[in-house]
Amino acid sequence: MTPVLSLRGASLRFGDRELWAGLDLDVEPGEFVAVLGPNGAGKTTLLKAILGQQELTAGTAEFLGRPVRRGHRRIGYIPQQRLMESGTPLRARDMIALGITGHRWGLRRESRAERERVDALVAEVGATDFALAPVASLSGGEQQRARVGQALASDPALLLCDEPLISLDLRHQRGVTDLIDEQRRKTGAAVVFVTHDVNPILDAVDRVVYIAGGHFTIGTPDEVLQADVLSALYGTPVDVVRTMGRIVIVGSNDAAHDHDGHGHHADHGDDLDPEGPVR
Amino acid sequence: MNADILTHILSFENFGELVVLVRNSIIAGAVLGIVGGLIGPFVITRNLPFAVHGISELSFAGASIALLLGINVVTGSLIGSVLAALLIGLLGSRARERNSIIAVLMPFGLGLGILALALYQGRSANKFGLLTGQIVSVDNPQLGWLLAISAIVIVTLIVVWRPLTFASVDPDVAAAAGVPVRTLSIVFMLALGLSVAVSVQIVGALLVLSLLVTPAAAALRITVSPFWVPVLSTVFAVVSVVGGILLALGGGLPISPYVTTISFTIWLVCRLVGGRRERRGGRRTKDPTARLAPRPTAAVNERVPS
């Protein structure tokens, strides 16, 4: 089977700061790959490179066997939840419909087939109850469901997720993760999921790409999320604590006070962001 | 209020004859209403109301300079607004950056315009017309210009409608889906520049917002349907301009106060209606069809033109 996404020797540097170099990665259809690492490690930049919006310094990136290009209909992109301002002239259903017709020129009525496709997507992502509510009135979780529907609309071979769970409560994190997991199993779409917190998606993840301090490690969650592996990656002692079904990554020594600066992690009682030791 | 002033403001003497005289203005006004109504919702979703004001001041500068030099005023106004729109579009991709660029350009444009008008020796009604709107007459060549430019804007908007909507509400996702977000942004700014230039001819530079923003803002108070927002906004804009021209006829006063008052009143009514509906209905049932539908799936099957 040809991989959906194939990176060979991919490197990216800004000036003399190297984000990552020599990255080789093949993502198979239906595979769920989590991209982890501290802020500023270059996780989002990796997504931008796959989207063709950021040129690699070296190496190649291929999507479906062709070099990546700017924007692709077979890539579904799910960004961070960003509250829509009131006065956005869309309802949840219209937002999903943009995934089907949003790139088309000209103006005409929605065809019967398009209407049925949108209805099916609305039902698929559990948006039926709020399909006609203004997007600005949706909760974060509802909005992300609509975004998943929008991303699925073009029958993607790859779902690129950029922190789609951020600022969602635990229940909605669960719901959105299950939805993405279910869809990749059903449609065979590969998933590349950027996150700072692996816990909500731990059950779904097949492989982890952990990027930190210009280096990276690739493997299953059990292989990568180990104290010795991450200590080697960060170049400083890091402990990985498994407690109550969650994984907490703790930087040693001066890291502790740094964690207080990231309030949103503390809410969940997990922390996969040991920026302290990296500095 | 003094009865004389009142009859001056609202006078319908010889109404029939006057309507014939301002036929051109009414046609221009109606077409302008369509342009304003269609572009308005995009101006609001793209967060550009302040840009509209900035562009109109530079359009005023262009028109004043043209008046001084004795060339076509519409041409001058077009050059001014298209230049301003392109500058704002190219330099200000982020809202904060854009706002400061506009704030820098605007007084400069106004200053230039005032200088040109001060040097201008012709009829003084021409001067104020550019800032506060015409009294009546739109002559035939001018009407031709307005119609041609408006047609360009309307056709452009229809062609880019769906990608522009996508790019306006969600630029990152639209870009990922292959929508040429950056090009669309420039195309939109050009269309906006043209719209402002034609609006300045009728309502004057200071009051362009009442045509390009107020009707859309009113429509957005009562619906979020991507079909009804532009339809209502167009109806509101056309009613404001044509209504304003008709009401202004008798008194020989500028049409702009009538246009702005009608469009403000529509906005006020929409705001009250929309606010009441929001309080009463709660957010899930904001769309009345959602409440009436026996099953949610039935509501989903509602006609939703894309």
Boltz contact constraints between the chains, C-beta under 6 A:
constraints:
  - contact:
      token1: [A, 51]
      token2: [B, 176]
      max_distance: 6.0
  - contact:
      token1: [A, 71]
      token2: [B, 175]
      max_distance: 6.0
  - contact:
      token1: [A, 71]
      token2: [B, 176]
      max_distance: 6.0
  - contact:
      token1: [A, 71]
      token2: [B, 177]
      max_distance: 6.0
  - contact:
      token1: [A, 71]
      token2: [B, 178]
      max_distance: 6.0
  - contact:
      token1: [A, 73]
      token2: [B, 178]
      max_distance: 6.0
  - contact:
      token1: [A, 77]
      token2: [B, 173]
      max_distance: 6.0
  - contact:
      token1: [A, 77]
      token2: [B, 176]
      max_distance: 6.0
  - contact:
      token1: [A, 79]
      token2: [B, 172]
      max_distance: 6.0
  - contact:
      token1: [A, 87]
      token2: [B, 220]
      max_distance: 6.0
  - contact:
      token1: [A, 88]
      token2: [B, 169]
      max_distance: 6.0
  - contact:
      token1: [A, 89]
      token2: [B, 41]
      max_distance: 6.0
  - contact:
      token1: [A, 89]
      token2: [B, 224]
      max_distance: 6.0
  - contact:
      token1: [A, 89]
      token2: [B, 226]
      max_distance: 6.0
  - contact:
      token1: [A, 89]
      token2: [B, 229]
      max_distance: 6.0
  - contact:
      token1: [A, 90]
      token2: [B, 169]
      max_distance: 6.0
  - contact:
      token1: [A, 91]
      token2: [B, 224]
      max_distance: 6.0
  - contact:
      token1: [A, 94]
      token2: [B, 226]
      max_distance: 6.0
  - contact:
      token1: [A, 97]
      token2: [B, 306]
      max_distance: 6.0
  - contact:
      token1: [A, 98]
      token2: [B, 166]
      max_distance: 6.0
  - contact:
      token1: [A, 101]
      token2: [B, 162]
      max_distance: 6.0
  - contact:
      token1: [A, 101]
      token2: [B, 306]
      max_distance: 6.0
  - contact:
      token1: [A, 102]
      token2: [B, 162]
      max_distance: 6.0
  - contact:
      token1: [A, 102]
      token2: [B, 166]
      max_distance: 6.0
  - contact:
      token1: [A, 103]
      token2: [B, 163]
      max_distance: 6.0
  - contact:
      token1: [A, 103]
      token2: [B, 177]
      max_distance: 6.0
  - contact:
      token1: [A, 103]
      token2: [B, 178]
      max_distance: 6.0
  - contact:
      token1: [A, 103]
      token2: [B, 179]
      max_distance: 6.0
  - contact:
      token1: [A, 104]
      token2: [B, 162]
      max_distance: 6.0
  - contact:
      token1: [A, 105]
      token2: [B, 159]
      max_distance: 6.0
  - contact:
      token1: [A, 106]
      token2: [B, 159]
      max_distance: 6.0
  - contact:
      token1: [A, 107]
      token2: [B, 158]
      max_distance: 6.0
  - contact:
      token1: [A, 107]
      token2: [B, 161]
      max_distance: 6.0
  - contact:
      token1: [A, 109]
      token2: [B, 305]
      max_distance: 6.0
  - contact:
      token1: [A, 110]
      token2: [B, 305]
      max_distance: 6.0
  - contact:
      token1: [A, 110]
      token2: [B, 306]
      max_distance: 6.0
  - contact:
      token1: [A, 119]
      token2: [B, 300]
      max_distance: 6.0
  - contact:
      token1: [A, 122]
      token2: [B, 300]
      max_distance: 6.0
  - contact:
      token1: [A, 128]
      token2: [B, 296]
      max_distance: 6.0
  - contact:
      token1: [A, 129]
      token2: [B, 296]
      max_distance: 6.0
  - contact:
      token1: [A, 131]
      token2: [B, 300]
      max_distance: 6.0
  - contact:
      token1: [A, 132]
      token2: [B, 287]
      max_distance: 6.0
  - contact:
      token1: [A, 132]
      token2: [B, 290]
      max_distance: 6.0
  - contact:
      token1: [A, 132]
      token2: [B, 299]
      max_distance: 6.0
  - contact:
      token1: [A, 134]
      token2: [B, 224]
      max_distance: 6.0
  - contact:
      token1: [A, 137]
      token2: [B, 283]
      max_distance: 6.0
